[in-house]
Amino acid sequence: MEKIKVIYIFGSGHTGSTLASLLLGCHSRIECVGELKAYERSLQSGRPCNCGQPVAECPYWKSVHGSLGVVPGNGFEGLNSTESDTFARANIAFSKAIFEVSGKDCLCDSSKSKRRVLAYLKSDVFDVRLLHLVRDPRAVACSNLRKGRSYWGYLSRWKKRNFKERDELFVAGLPEQAYHRVRYEDLVLRPSQVLGGFLEKAGLTFEERQLELWNQGNHHIAGNHMAKSTGNDLRLDRNYLDRLNRFQWIGASFLIKGAMRPFGYPISREATARFLSPESS
C-alpha cells in the first residue's frame, strides 16, 4: 500500500502553527484541517469549524463523514488511540476521506504534540515530514501570561518541548531528512523562502497561491483566531517587547539563554527589536 503523506507541525503553543498550517493548506496538494487531535473534542462540544458552523453541520465535514460512512455528529473513534493498530486504521481511513473530499494527496496535521507524532512514526503506513516550529521563548511565555498562565512555567515547557521531546522523536525513528526546523519570525518575514525550503525537502514545490491564504476558505479544527481572519498581510507579533517588564525580560533571558542560542535568539531587548525588524530579513 502506498504510504499516506503527512506533514506534521510540531512545537509549543503560540509559535505560529495556525499561520503555518494556513500557508501549507493553500498548496494544491496539501490539505490542512488544523489540529486533528482536537477533532473528537470539537465535535462533542459543538465547537465550530473555522467556516463558522459546528463541525457536525459544516458541509465540508459532512462530506468527510459521508466518505467515512458515519453519521455526522457521531464522531469517528480511534483517531487518538494509544493502540498502534487502531490509531493506524482510524487515521488511514480519515486521511483517505479527507483526500477524497479535497482532491489533494498530502495531509497537514497541526496538532503539535509529541504523543501524536510518535503514533504516526510507530506505523509504517505514514510518510511523515516534520515541520518543527520555534519562537522566541519570551514571546511564547508572554502569550501564555496574557491568558493567566505561569510565565516561568511556560519557559520551562518551551525548553522541554524544543529539546528533550524533539530528541525523543529521533530516538523513535524520525529520519534526519524528514525533519525541518523553522523559526516563526523567519516564516512571517520571509514566507516564500522559508516555505520553499521545507517543501523542497518534502518533495514539493512552493506555489505563489500559498501567500493568498485569506482569499481561500479553510475548515480548520482548533487553532487560534487567525484562521478566521480576513486580513491580507502577514504581521510579526512584537507585542512582548513592550509587555514584559525588566524583571521578566532579564530573568527569562538568563534563565534559558543557553537554550535560546542554538536557535539564534538575541538576549537583550534592543538586539531582539533589531532581530524582529523587517530590515533584518
C-alpha positions in Angstrom: 0.0 0.0 0.0 1.2 3.5 -0.8 2.1 5.4 2.3 -0.1 8.2 3.5 1.8 11.5 3.2 1.6 13.5 6.4 3.2 16.9 7.2 3.2 17.2 11.0 3.6 20.6 12.7 5.5 20.1 16.0 6.3 22.7 18.7 4.9 24.7 21.6 1.7 26.6 21.5 1.8 30.2 20.3 4.6 29.6 17.8 2.7 30.3 14.6 1.3 26.8 13.9 -2.1 28.2 12.7 -0.3 30.5 10.3 2.0 27.7 9.0 -1.0 25.4 8.5 -2.9 28.0 6.6 0.0 28.7 4.4 0.6 25.0 3.7 -3.1 24.3 3.3 -3.2 26.7 0.3 -0.9 24.4 -1.6 -2.6 22.5 -4.5 -1.6 19.1 -3.0 -1.7 19.8 0.8 -4.9 19.7 2.8 -4.7 21.1 6.3 -7.7 20.8 8.6 -6.0 22.1 11.8 -5.4 20.0 14.9 -6.7 16.5 14.3 -6.1 15.6 17.9 -9.0 18.0 18.7 -11.5 16.6 16.2 -13.5 14.4 18.6 -13.5 17.2 21.3 -14.6 19.8 18.8 -17.4 17.5 17.6 -18.7 16.7 21.0 -18.5 20.2 22.4 -20.2 21.8 19.3 -17.1 24.0 18.7 -17.4 25.4 15.2 -15.1 24.7 12.3 -13.4 27.9 11.2 -16.0 28.4 8.5 -18.2 29.3 11.4 -20.5 26.3 11.5 -20.3 23.5 14.1 -18.2 20.6 12.8 -21.3 18.3 12.7 -23.1 20.8 10.5 -20.2 22.1 8.3 -20.7 21.0 4.6 -17.0 20.1 4.3 -17.0 17.8 7.4 -20.4 16.3 6.4 -18.8 15.2 3.2 -15.8 13.7 5.1 -18.3 11.9 7.4 -20.2 10.7 4.4 -17.0 9.3 2.8 -16.3 7.5 6.1 -19.8 6.2 6.2 -20.5 7.7 9.7 -23.4 9.9 10.7 -22.4 13.5 11.2 -22.2 14.2 14.9 -21.4 10.6 15.9 -17.7 11.0 15.6 -15.1 8.6 14.4 -13.3 6.5 17.0 -9.6 5.7 17.1 -8.0 8.9 15.9 -6.2 9.4 19.2 -5.9 5.8 20.2 -2.9 4.7 22.2 -3.1 1.3 20.5 -0.9 1.4 17.4 -3.1 -0.7 15.0 -6.2 1.2 16.0 -4.6 4.5 15.5 -3.2 3.5 12.1 -6.6 2.1 10.8 -8.5 5.1 12.0 -6.1 7.7 10.7 -5.7 6.0 7.3 -9.4 6.0 6.8 -9.8 9.6 8.0 -6.9 10.7 5.7 -8.4 9.0 2.7 -11.8 10.5 3.3 -10.2 14.0 3.5 -8.3 13.3 0.3 -11.5 12.2 -1.4 -13.3 15.4 -0.4 -10.4 17.8 -1.1 -8.9 16.2 -4.1 -5.4 16.5 -2.5 -2.9 13.8 -1.6 -0.9 15.2 1.4 -2.4 15.8 4.9 -1.1 18.5 7.2 -1.8 17.9 10.9 -1.0 20.9 13.1 -1.6 19.1 16.4 1.9 20.0 17.7 2.0 17.3 20.4 4.8 14.7 20.8 2.3 11.9 21.5 0.5 12.1 18.2 3.6 12.3 16.0 5.0 9.3 17.9 1.9 7.4 17.0 2.4 8.3 13.3 6.0 7.2 13.5 5.2 3.8 15.1 3.2 2.9 12.0 4.9 2.1 8.7 1.9 3.3 6.6 2.7 7.1 7.1 5.3 9.1 5.3 5.9 11.8 7.9 7.6 15.1 7.2 8.0 17.1 10.4 8.0 20.9 10.5 9.4 22.0 13.9 8.2 25.5 14.6 10.1 27.5 17.2 9.6 31.1 18.5 11.4 33.3 21.0 10.5 31.7 24.3 9.9 35.1 25.9 7.2 35.7 23.3 5.6 32.3 23.9 5.6 32.7 27.7 4.2 36.3 27.3 1.3 35.0 25.2 0.5 32.4 27.9 0.9 35.0 30.7 -1.8 37.1 29.0 -4.1 34.0 29.4 -3.4 33.9 33.1 -0.8 31.1 32.9 2.6 30.9 34.5 5.2 32.9 32.7 8.1 31.0 34.3 6.4 27.7 33.9 5.9 28.1 30.2 9.6 29.0 29.7 10.4 25.6 31.2 7.8 23.9 29.0 9.3 25.6 25.9 12.7 24.2 26.7 11.4 20.7 27.3 9.3 20.7 24.1 12.1 22.0 21.8 15.0 19.9 23.2 14.0 16.8 25.2 10.8 16.0 23.3 12.3 16.8 20.0 15.2 14.4 20.6 12.8 11.7 21.6 11.3 11.9 18.1 14.7 11.0 16.6 15.1 8.1 19.1 11.7 6.9 18.0 12.8 6.7 14.4 12.3 10.1 12.8 14.8 10.3 9.9 17.0 13.4 9.9 16.0 14.1 6.3 12.3 14.2 7.3 13.0 16.9 9.9 13.0 20.7 9.2 13.1 23.5 11.7 11.6 26.9 11.1 11.5 30.0 13.3 8.2 31.8 13.5 9.9 35.1 12.9 11.5 33.9 9.6 8.2 32.4 8.5 6.5 35.8 8.8 9.3 37.9 7.4 10.3 35.5 4.5 7.4 33.1 3.9 8.3 32.2 0.3 11.9 31.4 1.1 11.1 29.5 4.3 8.2 27.5 2.9 10.1 26.8 -0.3 13.0 25.3 1.7 10.7 23.0 3.7 8.6 21.9 0.7 11.7 21.1 -1.3 12.7 18.6 1.4 9.2 17.2 1.3 9.3 16.6 -2.4 7.0 19.5 -3.2 7.3 23.0 -4.8 6.3 26.3 -3.3 3.3 27.9 -5.0 2.6 31.7 -5.0 -1.1 30.9 -4.2 0.1 29.9 -0.7 0.5 33.6 0.1 -3.2 34.2 -0.7 -4.3 32.4 2.4 -7.1 34.8 3.3 -8.6 34.5 -0.1 -9.1 30.8 0.3 -11.6 29.2 2.6 -10.5 26.7 5.3 -12.1 24.2 7.6 -9.6 24.2 10.4 -10.3 22.5 13.7 -8.9 24.3 16.8 -6.1 26.8 16.3 -6.3 30.5 17.0 -8.4 33.3 15.6 -6.0 33.9 12.7 -7.8 31.1 10.8 -10.9 33.3 10.8 -9.1 36.5 9.8 -9.9 38.4 6.7 -6.7 40.4 6.7 -4.4 40.4 3.7 -0.9 40.6 5.0 1.4 38.8 7.4 2.3 40.7 10.5 5.0 39.8 13.0 3.8 39.8 16.6 6.2 42.1 18.5 4.0 42.9 21.5 6.2 41.1 24.0 8.9 43.7 23.5 6.7 46.2 25.3 4.6 43.9 27.6 7.3 42.3 29.5 8.8 44.2 32.4 12.5 44.5 33.1 12.5 41.6 35.6 10.6 39.3 33.3 12.9 40.0 30.4 16.2 39.7 32.2 15.1 36.8 34.2 13.9 34.8 31.2 16.9 35.8 29.1 19.4 34.4 31.6 17.3 31.5 32.9 17.2 29.9 29.5 19.8 31.8 27.4 21.7 28.6 26.8 18.5 27.1 25.2 17.9 30.3 23.1 21.3 30.4 21.5 21.0 27.3 19.3 18.0 29.0 17.6 19.8 32.3 17.2 17.6 34.4 19.5 19.3 37.6 20.9 19.5 38.2 24.6 19.0 42.0 25.0 15.7 43.8 24.3 17.4 46.1 21.9 19.0 43.3 19.9 15.7 41.5 19.8 14.0 44.6 18.4 16.5 44.7 15.6 16.1 41.0 15.0 12.3 41.4 14.6 12.7 44.3 12.2 11.8 43.7 8.5 15.2 45.1 7.6 16.8 42.2 9.3 15.4 39.8 6.6 
